[in-house]
Amino acid sequence: MLKPSAASTIDWTGSSVTVDTASSVTVDTADISGKSVATNQKGALLVEVALIGRVYGTLLFAPPDTPVVAEMIGLLGDSSSPELLKEEYQRLFIGPNHLDAPAWGSVYLDRDNVLFGSSTFELRSWLHWQGITIRNERREPEDQIGKMLLLMAWLAEEKPHLLAEYLSAHLMPWAPRYLDLLEANASLPLYKRIARDLRDSLADIMERLGIQAVRKRLYF
């Protein structure tokens, strides 16, 4: 009888996300993707994946007036006013108008373009069988792009042997399409830059891991 792995818990309570770019990463010396990769190279890659996931995940999950996001935006050298950034975030991620770049995987992977679609529950089931529990007070679907990037970072740090499967089966089938739409529909340079740089970073990670995204039909 199959049993879930030993339980782990990720805490996403609201939009207060802690990002520590100097945090240590525990490297599992088991091979990530089934290919022969030197341990030191793998360790460096996992550190990079964790950093990319934490930074971009926070930028695409928390509002721009969140203190940690405001600090990141300052470090990026963006000169847009806080009011314009807040309006852009509202338009791109919340609504109430039609969202030209929906930030949830099931909108792309499910025929009816719904939140909490079948692909969301596939991800939830996968997390359950890996013994990973998500604390989510905002009731945001697990497949919101920022949350999935933060989960990518957590896996790189805590369960690197699951990283390749997570990327190929759950994140990368739809993330490039989302980032294309985000870049095309953002009006401020900040979110265009985030979309462009993150798309390139994820493609680089996939190449260095030697994996490809599972081909899935996209409906958006």
C-alpha positions in Angstrom: 0.0 0.0 0.0 1.4 3.4 -1.0 1.9 5.9 1.7 2.9 9.6 1.5 6.4 10.6 2.3 7.3 12.0 5.7 5.4 15.2 6.1 7.0 18.7 5.6 5.2 22.0 5.9 5.5 25.2 3.9 4.0 28.3 5.5 2.5 30.9 3.1 0.6 33.1 5.5 -0.6 36.1 3.6 1.8 38.2 1.5 4.6 38.5 4.1 7.3 36.5 2.5 10.8 36.3 3.9 13.6 36.3 1.4 17.1 35.6 2.6 19.5 35.7 -0.3 22.3 34.5 1.9 20.5 31.5 3.3 22.3 28.2 3.2 21.0 25.4 1.1 21.3 21.8 2.1 22.4 19.7 -0.9 21.2 16.2 -1.3 24.1 14.4 -3.1 21.6 12.1 -4.8 21.4 12.9 -8.5 18.7 15.5 -9.3 17.7 14.4 -12.8 19.1 10.9 -13.2 22.1 12.2 -15.0 25.7 12.4 -13.8 26.3 15.8 -12.3 29.3 16.7 -10.1 28.2 17.4 -6.5 29.8 20.8 -6.4 28.2 21.9 -9.7 24.8 20.5 -8.4 25.2 22.4 -5.2 25.9 25.7 -7.0 22.9 25.1 -9.3 20.6 24.4 -6.3 21.7 27.6 -4.6 20.9 29.5 -7.8 17.5 27.8 -8.2 16.6 28.7 -4.6 17.6 32.3 -5.1 15.7 32.7 -8.4 12.6 31.1 -6.9 12.7 33.2 -3.7 13.3 36.5 -5.5 10.9 36.1 -8.5 8.4 34.2 -6.4 8.1 37.1 -4.0 7.9 39.7 -6.8 5.1 37.8 -8.5 3.2 36.9 -5.3 3.3 39.8 -2.9 2.0 43.4 -3.7 4.6 46.0 -4.6 4.0 47.9 -1.4 5.0 44.9 0.8 8.2 46.0 2.5 10.4 43.2 1.2 9.1 43.7 -2.4 9.5 47.5 -2.2 13.1 46.9 -1.1 13.7 44.5 -4.1 12.2 47.0 -6.5 14.6 49.6 -5.2 17.5 47.3 -5.7 16.4 46.7 -9.3 16.7 50.4 -9.9 13.1 50.8 -11.0 11.9 54.4 -10.8 8.1 53.9 -11.2 6.1 55.6 -8.5 4.5 53.4 -5.8 1.1 54.4 -7.0 1.7 53.3 -10.5 3.2 50.0 -9.3 0.2 49.4 -7.1 -2.2 50.0 -10.1 -0.1 47.8 -12.3 -0.2 44.9 -9.8 -3.9 45.3 -9.4 -4.5 45.2 -13.2 -2.2 42.3 -13.8 -2.8 40.0 -10.8 -6.2 40.9 -9.3 -8.7 42.7 -11.6 -11.6 43.3 -11.4 -11.3 43.5 -15.2 -10.3 40.7 -17.5 -6.8 39.5 -16.8 -4.7 39.3 -20.0 -2.0 37.3 -18.2 -3.7 35.1 -15.6 -1.2 34.0 -13.0 -2.6 30.5 -12.2 -1.6 27.3 -14.0 -5.1 25.8 -14.3 -6.3 28.7 -16.4 -3.8 27.5 -19.1 -4.1 23.7 -18.5 -7.8 23.3 -18.0 -10.2 23.5 -20.9 -12.6 25.8 -19.0 -9.9 28.2 -17.9 -10.9 28.0 -14.3 -9.2 28.5 -10.9 -8.8 25.3 -8.8 -9.1 23.2 -12.0 -8.0 19.6 -12.4 -4.3 20.6 -12.9 -4.4 22.3 -9.5 -5.7 19.2 -7.9 -3.0 17.1 -9.7 -0.4 19.4 -8.1 -2.1 19.2 -4.7 -2.2 15.4 -5.0 1.5 15.3 -5.9 2.4 17.5 -2.9 0.4 15.2 -0.6 2.1 12.0 -1.8 5.5 13.7 -1.3 4.5 14.6 2.2 4.4 18.3 1.6 1.7 20.4 3.3 0.9 24.0 2.3 -0.4 26.4 4.9 -2.3 29.0 2.9 -4.4 31.5 4.8 -5.2 33.6 1.7 -6.8 30.6 0.0 -4.8 31.3 -3.1 -4.6 28.3 -5.5 -1.4 26.4 -5.1 -0.6 27.0 -8.8 -0.3 30.8 -8.6 3.0 31.6 -10.3 4.6 33.3 -7.3 3.7 30.5 -5.0 5.0 27.9 -7.5 8.3 29.7 -7.7 8.6 29.9 -3.9 7.9 26.1 -3.8 10.6 25.6 -6.4 13.0 27.4 -4.1 11.9 25.3 -1.1 12.4 22.1 -3.1 15.9 23.1 -4.1 16.7 23.6 -0.5 14.8 20.8 1.2 14.0 18.1 -1.4 16.2 18.5 -4.4 15.5 15.0 -5.6 11.9 16.2 -6.5 12.9 19.3 -8.3 13.2 17.9 -11.8 9.8 16.2 -11.7 8.2 19.4 -10.3 9.6 21.6 -13.0 8.9 19.3 -15.9 5.4 18.2 -14.9 3.9 21.1 -13.0 5.6 24.4 -13.6 7.2 24.5 -17.0 4.3 23.1 -19.1 2.6 26.6 -18.7 5.0 29.1 -17.1 6.7 30.2 -20.4 3.3 31.0 -21.9 2.3 33.0 -18.9 5.6 34.9 -18.9 5.1 35.7 -22.6 1.7 37.1 -21.8 3.0 39.0 -18.8 5.7 40.7 -20.8 3.3 41.6 -23.6 0.6 43.0 -21.4 2.6 44.8 -18.7 2.7 48.5 -19.1 5.6 49.3 -16.7 9.2 48.3 -17.3 9.4 46.4 -14.0 7.0 43.6 -14.8 8.2 43.4 -18.4 11.8 42.9 -17.1 10.7 40.4 -14.5 8.9 38.3 -17.2 11.8 38.4 -19.6 14.5 37.7 -17.1 12.6 34.9 -15.3 11.7 33.2 -18.6 15.4 33.1 -19.5 16.4 31.9 -16.0 13.9 29.1 -16.1 15.0 28.0 -19.5 18.6 28.0 -18.3 17.7 25.9 -15.3 16.0 23.3 -17.4 18.9 23.1 -19.8 21.4 22.7 -17.0 19.3 20.0 -15.3 19.0 18.2 -18.7 15.2 18.0 -18.5 12.3 19.1 -20.7 8.8 20.2 -19.8 6.0 17.6 -20.3 4.0 18.6 -23.4 0.5 19.6 -22.3 -2.2 21.3 -24.3 -2.7 24.9 -23.4 -6.1 26.5 -23.5 -5.2 30.1 -22.9 
